[in-house]
């Protein structure tokens, strides 16, 4: 049995910048960092039965994949390029090679991309409902389903706390869903029954990409003229970043505030491994590829320090800019306050960072007075879960005739579904490809948006999905929209789209390779274990013989395989982004970038959220910007009722499933990995069968 890296290393800081899970197997493509527009109507669309791979590959890497009259696209004759472009046995694809292939295939070489400023912004434009439309909305509310009934003058309350999933959740799921949070903001802006929003913002456990998306929808809601206020009992930088976008911020006298700044940490296990007799043999390609450093080093490398510092500076600078702008203060004043150590709520009120110091019940009383509700009466309120069941149609938000498909890809990437895996968790290439082909073969959809929130995973699966996305892009516009993270395998998927849209603080890139294995010889000696191998073939023992280090020829083979895998990844990235190999090499080498930095280096086309991706999709599909479109979710909400019922019986069921998930993540993987660390625990924490056992395991591993 091969001995590959399968060791968990947790790196965590109070603001949840990143959590690292270092997991290597045979050959790994790992990242260096562990780490609304016009109203639309959403529908669901079930995937069809599995379709067969087509033997011909239609490529549109150097030319537009569809016939568009958009001024943002060049036009060239589409042909089927030769598969030598993707021959895995070929050497690195040079710039001259790219041009030669393009010339041979009659494809125009598009060397200059569209800049961020040239794409539509997708900015939300609130249009009050008046006249005949207002009458129709009232009529729809009269015939609405019972669960859609909301008292006039109600306050929408939403508690933003813990994990926030990028997937659409069913009504049976207890967690928060980013699509449903954003949709609730949109519905509340137009719903005449909603007078305002009352947000409870507590400890958040999500990335800055999702936080930015929610903050954008808060700003959009404020255009309706309705009030929105925040109640913050526990607050760090991420929670305050959301709260300061609201009209008013309130906290109780005993609130936990810790606005001390941001940190990033890296832990190293080499000393521990040496003490127990384990020697990690690591080969990394790319100077910023630090995924193996936690195992092979005892200190942070200069390159890793440079990269982490740049990421931290980007996040901190963005935080200072947005907070100072929201509170009408200078950036220097906010930074000075942070450096003084903010923890007293009275100091925050004195500095104008919060509106008042009052309890939740006092806010309710205040809202009663503001809305003219008698003090002895209950304030009409509707919570997040109930309001999520209100259809857009009920509040007068209808889509247009043109359909745009939304295909969501969240979690770790695997090629096939494991027997131990939860059906609703992660990205399974087989299922994802079915959805891609369904959209490709359907004439209903004018465009597709691939919504990615993934640190990667299996590289073969990533490549298969990349190919299918390119095939889809050959028939209709495809836009990639990034959430918290789209790095390594996640970026691999995104680079198959016509355009990539990322949040300013999305973590992306990470084009690099690490390969390695453990030499357990000294450990075996200590515990009295022996292993002997009979083999045929010069390199048969390259992974099987974990009781000894590599022979020189085996080490060379391992290094060569890593270099080959890196060339494939880098060259496909260069081809997909219409960049020269030399230019791609400058931004690859395993480096993780924020969305802003990635955009300035050609890895991302535009900065924004899903609304901007929709606006760009309209342009490329020749749909006027002022036209309504219907967004169709190509997936069912998860988890389903049967999945919930399976876990309701007893907590042991939940514990059993969770342990299986944990074991699945720790076991050896087949083939190459293109993974961004830290996805495993996040996936488990979002899973509805959550159990304290996970917290115990996580706490134990964090203490190592």
N, C-alpha and C positions, 0 to 999 in steps of 0.2 A: 504494500500500500504506500502510495507516495506521501511524502511529508512536506506539506506546503504550509505557508504561513496561515495561521488561524488563531490569532491572538487579539483580544480586545484591549484597546487603549483608549481610555476616556479622557478627553481634555475639555474642560468646561470652565466657563466664567460666569459671573452673576448675571450678565445681560444676555446669556444664551447666544453668544455670537456663533459658537460652533461646538459640536460634540463629535469627537473623532472616534471612529471604530476602524482600526487598522486590520484589514483582513486581506491576506494575499493567498493566491492559489496559482501554482504553476507559473503563469505569466499574467501580470496585473497591469492594467492601465488605470492608475489611481491619481486623483488630484493631489496637489501639494497641501491643500488646506483641508483639515478635517471638517472641516466646517460645513363718468359713464357718458356714454355718448347718447345719441337719440334712443328713445325707448325701444326695447326689443322684447319679443315674446319668446320664451323658452319652451321647447318641446322635448320629448324623449324619443329616441329612435333605437329600436332593438337591432342588434347585429344579425346579419344573415348567417346562414350556415357557412362552414369553412370553404374557402375557394382555393383553387390550385394555383401554384406559381406559374406565371407565364415564362416561356423560355426566352422571349426577346426582352431586352432591357432598353426602354426609351429614356434617354438622358437629356436633361436640360440644364446642365451646369454652366454652360457658357452662353446660353441663349434663353429667351423667355419660353416657358413651358406651355403657354397657351396663347391663343390669338386674342390680343387685347388692343384696344384703341387708346389705352392710357398713355399720356405723355411720359409716364415714368418707366415705360418699358421700351426697349429696342425690339426690332422685329427681324427675324431671320428664318430661313427655311428650316423646318424641323425634320431631322432624319434620325435614323437609329444608328448611334455611334457604335464603333467596334468595341468589343468587350476588352480589348487590350488595354483600355484606359484603367481597368480595374484588375488587371492580371496580378494576382498576389505574388507571382514569382518574379515579377519585374522589379527593377531597381527603382529608386526614388524618382518620381515624376518631375522633370525639370520644367522650367518656364518655357524653354524652346519646345519641349515635348508636348506641352499643353497646346501651344499655338499650332504645332504641326497636326495634332489630332483635330483641333478645331477647323483647320483649313481643309483637311482631308474629308471631314464630315459635312462641310458646308455650313458650319456654325459660326456665328459672329462672336468674336472675342470681346467680351464686355469687361474691360479692365477698370472702368470707372463706375463706382456704385452710386446710388442715390443717397444724398446726405439726409441727416435727421430732419433738417429744416424743410426739406422739399416734400416730406410726407405729411399728410393731413394729421392734425393734432388729436382728433377724436374727442375734443373737449365737450363736456356736457352742456347742452343748451336747454334750459328750463323754459317751457312754454305753458303758461297758465291755461287750464281747461275752462273755457267760457262758452256761453251761448248754447247752441244745439248739442255740442259735445258734452257739456255739463249735465244737460238733461238726460242724455243717454247713459252717462256714468251712474246717475242716481237710479235710473231704471234697472241697470245691471245689478246694483247693490240690492234692490228689492227682490230680485229673483236669484240672488246668490245662494249657495249652499249654506246650511246652518253653521258650519265651521268657519265660514268666511264672514260671518256677521261681526261687525265691530261697532261699538257705541260711538256716536258722534262726539267729538271733542276728546277722544282717547289719546293717551300718551303711549308711544311705543317704547318698551323697555327692552334693552338687550344687555346681557352680561357677557362681556368679552374677557374670557379667562382661559388659561391653559392652551392646549393644542387647537389649532385651526387648520382643518383639512382643505385642500384645494379641490377635493371631489364633491360632487353633489351628493348629499346624504338623504336617506329616506327618513320618514317621520318617526321610524322606530329607533333611529340612532340617537344617542345622548350627546354626541359631540357637536362642535361648531363647524359650519361649512362656509368657506369664503364666498362661493357663488351665491349662497342663500343670504349671507350677511349683506352683500352688495345689492342683491335684488330687493331686500327689505328696505334699504335706504332709498332705492329708486321708487318703489311702490309708495312709501310713506311720503315722498315729495309730492306725488300727484293725488294721493288719497285724501279726499275732503274730510274724512272722518278722523284723520290723524292731525292733532294740533302741534305735536312736537315729539322729540326723541329724548329719552333719558338713558344715558349709557352708564353702566357699571363697569369700570375698567379695573381689572385686577391683574395678578401676575400672568403675563403672556409667555407662552412657550412656542414661538413661531419665529420665522426669519423676518428680516427687514423688508423683503419684497412684499409679503402679505400685509405687513403693517402699512407700507406705502400705499397699497391698493385701497385699504380701508380708509386711510386718511384722505385719499382723493375723493372717495364717496361721501365722506363727511363734508368736505368742501362743496361738493356738488349738491348735497341736500340743502345746504344753507342758502343756495340760490332760490329756493322755493319761498324764502321769507319766514319759514317756521323756525322755532327755537330748537336748539340741541345743546344739552348740557351734560357734563360728565361728573361722576362721583368716583373718587379715587381713594380707596382706603389703603392700598399698598402701591407704591410707585417707585419705579426706577426709570432709567432713560427711555426705554421702549414704551412704557405705559404713558409717560408724560408726553412723548412725541405724538401719540394719538390724542390725548386729552387736550393739548394746547390748540388743536384744530377746532375744538368746540367753542360755542359762544361763552360758556361759563364753566369753571372748574370748582368743585367743592370737595372738601375732605373733612373727616371727623378729627377731633382734637388729638386722638391717639393714633393717627395714621402713620404708617411706616413709610417714610420718604428716605431715599438714599440716592440722591443725585450726586454721585462722587466721580463720575467719568466711566470710561469703558476700558476693559482690559482684554488681552488675548494671552492664552497660556499654552505651553507645549510640554508634554511629559515624555520622558525617555526611560525605556526599560532595559537598555543594554546591560547596565550593572546588575540588575536582578537576574537576567538570563545568564550572564557570566557566572554568577554565584551558584546557579543550579545546573550548570554544565550544558547550556544550550547556546550554540553559535549560529546566529542568523547570517546567511550568505546572501547579500543583497546586491543586485545590479540595477542601477537606475539610469534612465536615459532622459536627459533634460536637467539642467542645473537647478531648477526650482522644484523638481519632483522629489518631494520630501516625505512621501507616504511611508517609505521604509525607514526613515530616520528614527522614528520612535523605537524601532527594534535594533537598528545598527549603530546608532550614535548615543552618546551620553550628554551632548549639548546641542543647541540649535545651530544649524549651519548659517553662514552669512547670507546665503541666497534665501533661505527660508525666513530669516529675520527680516530681510528686505521686503519680501512679499507680504508677510503678516503685518509689518509696519505700514505698508502702503494701504492695505485693506482697512486696517484700523483707522488710519488717518482719513480715509474717504468717508467712513461711517461717522466718525466723530465730527468732521467738518460739515457734513450734511446735516447732522443733528443740530449743531450750533446755528447753522444758517436758517433752517426751518423754524426752530424755536424762537430765535431772536426776531425773525420776521413776523411770526404769529403774535408775539407779545409786545411788539413795537419797541424793542430794545436793540442796542447794538450788539454785535457778536462778541465784542470785548467784554461788555457788561455781563453777558450770560456766562462766558468762560471764567470770568473773575468769581462769579457766584459759585460755579462748580468747584473751583479751586479752594473755596472757603469751606466746602463740605456741607451740603444742604441736607438737613434731616429734620429740622424744626418747622412745623407747618406755619407757625406764627411768622417766622422769617420769610416764608414763601408768600404769605399774604402781604407782608410789609413791602416786599419787592415787586408785588403785582403779578406773581406767577400763578396764584390761585385767587378765585373770586371771594371766597369766604370759608370759614371753618364752622361747619354745621354737620349734624348727623343726618342719616337717611330720612328719618321720619320728619325732620324739619324741612327737608327739601320737598317732601310730599305735601306738607302744609303750605309751603311757599307756592307750589304749583297749583294747589287748590285756589289760593287767593288770585293768582295770575289768570286762571281760567274761569274764575267766577263760580267755583264749586263750593257749596256750603261745607263748613268745617266738619259738620256731623255726618256728611255723606262721604262715600268712598270715591276716590279719584278714579275715573275710568281709565283703565290701563289694558294693554294687550302685550303679551310677551313675545319673544323671538320665535318660539316654537309654534305658537298658534298663528302668528302673522305670516310665518313661512308657508302656511297652507292656503293663504289668500292668493288667488291667481292674478296675474297682471291684467288679464281681460276684465276682471271685476272692477278695477280702478281706472279703466279706460286706456290702458297701455296695450296696444295691439301691434303685432308685427306686420311686415309687408309680405308681398307675394314671393319675393326672392328669399331663398333659404341659404344660410351659411351653417355648415356643420362645425360643431365644437367637439374635438376629440381630446380627452384628458388623459395625461400620462403622469401619474404620481407614484412615487416610491422607488424602491430598488428594482432594477431590471433583471429579469430572468428569461430564459428562452422558452421553457415549458413550465407548466404548473406542477409543483412538487406535491406529493401526497401529503406532506406535512404542512403545506402552505394554506393560508386562509384565502378563499376564492376572491375576496374583495380587496386583498392587500397587494401592493406593488404593481409592477408592470410586467405582464406576461406577453412575450413577443407574439406568440400564436394568436392570442385574443386580440391584441392591438392590431395585428396585420389584418385580421378579419374585418375590423372596423374600418381600416384604411381602404380595403378593397370594396367594402359596401359603399363607401362614399364615392370612390373612383368610378364604380359601375353604375351608380345612380345618376340620372339626368336631372334630379330635383335640385341638387346643390350647385350653387354658382361658385362657391369657394369653400375652403376649409381652414380652420384654425387649430393648430396642435398646441394645446396648453400643457407646458412641461414644468413639473416640479420634481426633479429627480437628480440625485447625485450619481446616477449611473448604475452599473452592475455588469452583467455578462456582455462582453464585447461582441461576440458573435450575434447575440440577440440585438444589440444596438445596430450592428451593421445591416442585419436583415430588415429592421424597421426603417433604417435610413434609405435603403433601396426602395422599399414600398412607398415611402414618402416622396422620393424622387419620381416614381411612376405616377403617383397621384398628381404631383406638380406638373407632369407632362400633359395632363388633361384639364386641370383647373387650378386657379391660384391657391397656394398654400402659405399661410403665415404662421410662424412659430411665436408663441407668447410665453415668456419665461416668468415664473413665480419666484419663490425664494432662491432656488438653486437649479441650474441646468448646466452641470459641469461633467466633464469626462464623457461617459456614455449618454448623459442627458444632453450635452452639447452636440454629440455625435448625431443624435436625432434631429436637433434643431437645424443643423447646417444643411439638411436636405430640403429646407423650405425656401420659398422665393424671397422672403424677408424675415428677419428676426427682430422681435420687439422684446426688450427687457426692462425691468425696473432699474432705477439708478443704482440700487444696492443689491441687485441680483448677483449671486456668485456664479460665475460661468467660466468657460475656457477649460483649463486643466488638460491640455493636449500633451500627454506624456506617458511614459511606461516605466513600471518597476517590475522586476522579476527576482525571485529568490526562493530559498528553501531553508529549513532548519537542519543543522548538523547536531544530532542528538547523541553523538558518540560518548562524550564525557558524562552525560546524564545517565546513559545506559550502564556505564561502568560503576557509577555511584550506587545505583539501585540493583546491580547484579543481573541486569537483563542482557541477553545476547541475541543477535539476529544474523542469520546467514542466508545468502541469496545465490541461487543458481540461475544464470541468465544466458540468453543467446542474443547477439547483437551488440555492437560496440557501445551504444548509448542506452541499452535497456535499463541500466541501473541509475540513470541520471536523476530520476525522481524517486525511485524505489529505495535507494540506499541512503536512508536518513541517518544511518549509524556512522557515516564517514563524511568528510568534506568532499567537494568536487575534485576530480582529477583535473589537471590543466586543460585537457582537450574537452572535458565536460563543461568546465567553466567558460571556455571559449564558445562552445555551442550555446550555452545559456545566454551569454552576452550578445551573441549574434542574433538569436531569436528575439531578444528584446529590441535590438536596433531595427530589425526587420518590421516588427509590430509597430514601432514608433514611426517608421517611414510611411507605412500604410495609413496610419491615423493622420499624420501631418499632411501627407500628399492629398488625401481625400478632402481634408479640411481646406487646403489651398485651392483645390479644384472647385469645391462647393462655394467658396467665398470669392472666386475669381481673383485670387491673389497669386503672386509668384511663390514658388516654394521657399525662396530666400526670404521673402517678406513674412511668410507664415512662420518660418523658423524663428524669427525675431520675437513673435508673440506666443509661440508654443512653449516648448521645453518644460511642460508640466505646470506652467504658472496659472494661478487662479486670479481672475480679474473681477472687479465690480462691473455692473452694467455700464456705468459712465465710461470707465477706462476701456472696456471692451468695445464700446461704440467708437471711441476716438482711434482705435487701432484696427477697425474693419471687421471685428468679430461679430458685431451687432449692428443692425441698421438704424434702429430708432429706440428712443427711451420712452416708456409709458406702460400702461396696463392693458387689460383686455379690450377696453374701449378703443384704444388707439390701433390695436391689431385689427379690430372690426373695421375701423375707418380705412385702413390700408387695404384690407381685403375688398372693400367696396371699390376702391380706386382700380385695383388690378382686375376686378370682375366687371368693370364698366357700369357700376351701380352709382347713381348720383348720391352725393354725401347727404342730401336732405331727404333721401328716401328711407323709409323704414324697412328693416329686414327682420326675418324670423330666425332666431338662433336655435339650432336643433342639437341637443345633447345626444351624442352617439354612445350612450351607455345608460344603464339603469342606475338609479340611486342605490347606494350601498350603506350598510348591509341590508340584505333583504329580510323579510319577516321570518323565513325558515332559519336563516343564520342566527337571528336573535333568539328564536325559540330553542335552538340547540344549546344556547348558553344560559338560559334562564333557570334550568333545573337546579343547578347547584354551583357553588363557587369552584368546586373541583374541576368541573368541565372547563371553566375559564382558565384555571391554572394549568390544566393539561395542554390546552391549545397554545397557551402562551409559552410554555416550556418547549413545545414542539417548534414554535416560531424561532425561539432563541437558539435551539439546537440546529435548526436549518441554517441560520445565519452563521453559526460557528463551524459547521461542517465544511469539508473540502468542496470546492466548486470545480466544475469541469471547464477546462479551457481558459481562455483569456478573460480578464475582468477589466471593465472600464467604469470604475466606481468612485464616487465621492463619499468619503467616510461619514459616519454619523447617522445613516438612514435607519439602521435596524431598530434602535431603541425608540426613535420617533414613530416608526410604523407600529410598534407594539403598544406604545402609549395611546395611540389613536384608536386602537382596536377596541370594540365595545365590550369584549370580555375582560376588560382590565382587572388586574389583581395586584394586591400589595406585594406578592412574591417578586414582581418585576422591580419594584422600588428597592427591595432588599438586595436583589442581585446587582442592581445598578449602583446602589450605595457601596456595596462591597468592592466592586470593580473600581469605583471612583477613588477608593481609599488606597489602592495599590500604588 
